[in-house]
Amino acid sequence: MVLENLPGTGVWTLTRVQDGDLVTGSGTSYTVTGLMPGTWNYTVTNDGGCTSGPSANISIVQGPDIPGAPVVGTITQPSCNVSTGSLVLTGLPGTGNWTLTRQPDGATFHGSGTSTTITGIQPGTYTFTVTNSIGCTSLPSQEVTIDPQPSIPTAPVPGAITHPTCDLPTGSVVLSGLPATGTWTLTRFPGSININASGTTFNVIGLNPGSYNFTVTNAAGCTSPVSADVHINPQPGPVPTLVINNPDPVCSPGVVDLTRPAVTAGSTPNLTYTYWMDVHATDPLNTPSAAPEGTYYIRGTIPGGCSAVSPVTVTAYRQPTANAGVDQELTFVFTTTLDAAEPDENSTGTWSVLNGTGTFANPNSAKTTVTDLSMGENLLLWTVSNNVCPPATDEMLVTVKKVVIPSLITPDMDLKNDYFLIRDKDVLGRVELTVFDRRGALVFENLNYDNLWHGTNYNGEPLPDDIYFYVIKTENGLSLSGYLYIRR
């Protein structure tokens, strides 16, 4: 509103009567702004302090409503199957018709009501204004961004197909053309079997005979069309049964004929056999009819082409050796422990008596005990055999000597033949000596004889020259007896 006829000189003060608002200025006119709807009056006071009467009433009428900016609601982005997005706008004029204007393309949409859904929006960034029925236009809405449509993967492309073999009952197929980024899900039909992986190619294994096709779903959730059919053939067959009977051991450096029917007895009939150095049957055995010690492989093949491979072992025993140990010499002892060399792991040993006598505690033990030996020479035989090679033997001589006991002593203490001296007494252990005269009367006894008796009685008195009878008992249970002459 413009107020005129103000004081032409000096500074004046305008006072709004209703609320006392003051404005200071100069000049004969002044434009008052910002007046709210209502009735207003003004007075003016000049620089001399004189105040005018109130002006005429000034009426400010309420203006038309300006709509608020549209409010962005739910945004629906493009999907795998829909290339455009949509948007819900609220806060639109509640009365009359309105016009929505979309920027930057200037598209307009007409309607009524406080909300609406805009569809078919191409990817991009937009704002919206609304103009009400009296032509007032709102401020722009907040920006709305519609994303590009996610890509739809192409159908997987079947590549190399591997069919079941004699040894493997399932097949496989290499699929290419898979999404290059992110993790995808491959779905196999029939059965809707899912496989999660990444990369542009994938080898699907474990396929039973039959027909299959595939789809792939990318990381955005978009699924491709169905691939071409993949056909997996039935497994060829049947696979033969191959039974291997390892041949009996031979004596080294012997060889074995692996082509003999006994080696493969029990296998599927009418197989064709080939012989190999390795389990993969790539290195042939050139002499299967004369195979030396080792492990080889036999392949049995049926007329249809399927085969089986199994190992066969040729065992060659070494020629055994025998060592019965050193000869032994015993004095009036009829038992001893033998000390032969142990046979190798494939052989066993056996003791036997060639000459003399002997009873073995365990005739198959190299370190056994032998008893009941004869006086004199006992020739023992240690035989080692593996039941394949010729046996090996070795002899061992055990000689049992008699105990030397004097038949005459001359106890005149001239240092010659004075004592009843038992040679090798130590080997007999503790010895008991009992002496009787010709009438059978006991004249001397020593239960732990020490080789010091020189023809005396219990009292140490010399016995008369005569013939006497002695009995010797040893710690190991032996007993000796005989006649003794005492002569001084």
GIGI-V319539 format. One record per pair of residues at least 6 apart in sequence whose ideal C-beta (glycine too) atoms are under 7 Angstrom apart, sorted by the first residue. I is the first residue (numbers start at 1). GAP is how many residues later the second one is. If there is no record, write none. Layout:
I;GAP
I;GAP
//
This chain:
1;31
1;34
1;57
2;27
2;29
3;11
3;26
3;27
3;29
3;39
3;52
4;24
4;25
5;23
6;6
6;21
6;22
6;23
6;24
6;38
7;37
7;39
8;20
10;16
10;36
10;37
11;13
11;15
11;36
12;13
12;14
12;32
12;33
12;34
12;35
13;9
13;11
13;32
14;8
14;9
14;16
14;28
14;30
15;7
15;27
15;28
15;30
16;24
16;26
17;24
17;25
17;26
17;37
18;22
35;25
36;24
37;23
37;24
37;25
38;22
39;18
39;19
39;20
40;18
40;20
41;13
41;14
41;16
41;17
42;13
43;8
43;9
43;10
43;11
44;8
45;6
64;70
64;72
65;67
65;71
66;70
66;72
67;26
67;63
67;65
67;69
67;71
68;23
68;70
69;69
69;70
69;71
69;72
70;19
70;21
70;22
70;30
70;58
70;60
70;68
70;71
71;18
71;19
71;20
72;15
72;17
72;69
72;70
72;72
73;15
73;16
73;17
74;14
75;10
75;12
75;69
76;9
76;10
77;8
77;69
77;70
78;6
78;7
78;45
78;69
78;70
78;71
80;70
80;72
80;141
80;142
83;66
84;36
84;37
84;38
85;36
85;61
86;31
86;32
86;33
86;35
87;30
87;31
87;34
87;57
88;27
88;29
89;26
89;27
89;29
89;39
90;24
90;25
91;23
92;6
92;21
92;22
92;23
92;24
92;38
93;37
93;39
94;20
96;16
96;36
96;37
97;13
97;15
97;36
98;13
98;14
98;32
98;33
98;34
98;35
99;9
99;11
99;32
100;8
100;9
100;28
100;30
101;7
101;27
101;28
102;24
102;26
103;23
103;24
103;37
109;9
121;25
122;24
123;23
123;24
123;25
124;22
125;18
125;20
126;18
127;13
127;14
127;16
128;12
128;13
129;8
129;9
129;10
129;11
130;8
131;6
150;70
150;72
151;71
152;70
152;72
153;26
153;63
153;65
153;69
153;71
154;23
154;70
155;69
155;70
155;71
155;72
156;19
156;21
156;22
156;30
156;58
156;60
156;68
156;71
157;18
157;19
157;20
157;70
158;15
158;17
158;69
158;70
158;72
159;15
159;16
159;17
160;14
161;10
161;12
161;69
162;9
162;10
163;8
163;69
163;70
164;6
164;7
164;45
164;69
164;70
164;71
166;70
166;71
166;73
166;140
166;141
169;66
170;36
170;37
170;38
171;36
171;61
172;31
172;32
172;33
172;35
173;31
173;34
173;57
174;27
174;29
175;26
175;27
175;29
175;39
176;24
176;25
177;23
178;6
178;21
178;22
178;23
178;24
178;38
179;37
179;39
180;20
182;16
182;36
182;37
183;13
183;15
183;36
184;13
184;14
184;32
184;33
184;34
184;35
185;9
185;11
185;32
186;9
186;11
186;16
186;28
186;30
187;7
187;27
187;28
187;30
188;16
188;24
188;26
189;23
189;24
207;25
208;24
209;23
209;24
209;25
209;26
210;22
211;18
211;19
211;20
212;18
213;13
213;14
213;15
213;16
213;17
214;13
215;8
215;9
215;11
216;8
217;6
236;68
236;69
236;70
237;69
238;68
239;67
239;69
240;27
240;28
240;31
240;60
240;62
240;66
240;67
240;68
241;26
241;27
242;25
242;58
242;66
242;68
243;21
243;22
243;23
243;24
244;19
244;20
244;54
244;66
244;67
244;68
245;17
245;18
245;20
246;66
246;67
247;9
247;16
247;67
249;66
249;67
249;68
249;139
250;6
250;66
250;138
251;65
251;66
251;68
251;137
251;138
252;41
252;64
252;65
252;66
252;67
253;39
253;63
254;62
255;35
255;36
255;37
256;35
256;58
257;32
257;33
258;17
258;30
258;33
258;38
258;40
258;54
259;29
259;30
263;49
264;9
264;34
264;36
267;33
268;32
268;34
271;29
271;30
271;31
272;29
273;25
273;26
273;27
274;25
275;9
275;10
275;13
275;21
275;23
276;7
276;8
276;9
276;20
276;21
276;23
277;6
277;8
277;19
278;19
279;18
279;30
281;16
281;18
281;28
285;6
285;11
291;23
292;22
293;21
293;22
293;23
294;20
295;16
295;18
296;16
297;12
297;13
297;14
298;12
298;14
299;8
299;10
300;7
300;8
301;6
317;29
317;69
317;71
317;72
318;26
319;70
320;23
320;24
320;27
320;64
320;65
320;66
320;69
320;71
320;72
321;63
321;71
322;60
322;61
322;62
322;70
322;71
322;72
323;17
323;18
323;71
324;16
324;56
324;58
324;70
324;71
324;72
325;13
325;14
325;15
325;71
327;69
327;70
328;8
328;70
329;70
329;72
330;6
330;68
330;69
330;70
330;71
331;70
331;72
331;93
331;96
332;68
332;69
332;70
332;71
332;96
332;146
333;67
333;94
334;37
334;38
334;39
334;66
335;34
335;35
335;36
335;38
336;34
336;62
337;30
337;32
338;13
338;29
338;30
338;32
339;28
340;9
340;26
340;42
341;25
342;24
343;6
343;41
346;40
347;37
347;38
347;39
348;16
348;37
349;15
349;17
349;33
349;34
349;35
350;13
350;14
350;33
351;9
351;12
351;17
351;29
351;31
352;29
352;31
353;25
353;27
354;25
354;26
354;27
354;41
355;22
355;23
355;24
356;17
356;18
356;20
356;21
356;22
356;23
357;15
357;16
357;17
357;21
358;12
358;14
358;15
358;20
358;22
359;11
359;12
359;13
360;8
360;10
361;7
361;8
362;6
373;25
373;27
374;26
375;25
375;27
376;23
376;24
377;20
377;22
378;20
378;22
379;16
379;18
380;15
380;16
380;18
381;12
381;14
382;11
382;12
382;14
383;8
383;10
384;7
384;8
385;6
403;19
403;20
403;21
403;25
403;77
404;19
405;17
405;75
405;77
406;14
406;15
407;75
407;76
407;77
407;78
408;77
408;79
409;8
409;9
409;10
409;11
409;45
409;46
409;75
409;77
410;6
410;7
410;8
410;77
410;78
411;7
411;43
411;44
411;75
411;77
412;76
418;36
419;32
419;33
419;34
419;35
420;33
420;64
421;30
422;9
422;29
425;6
425;26
428;46
428;47
429;45
429;46
429;47
430;18
430;45
431;18
431;41
431;43
432;15
432;17
432;41
433;13
433;16
433;20
433;37
433;39
434;8
434;11
434;36
434;37
435;8
435;9
435;33
435;35
436;6
436;7
436;32
436;33
437;6
437;29
437;31
438;28
438;29
443;14
443;20
444;9
444;12
444;13
444;14
446;7
455;7
455;8
455;31
456;6
456;7
457;6
463;23
465;21
465;22
465;23
466;20
467;16
467;18
468;16
468;18
469;14
470;11
470;12
470;14
471;8
471;10
472;8
472;9
473;6
//
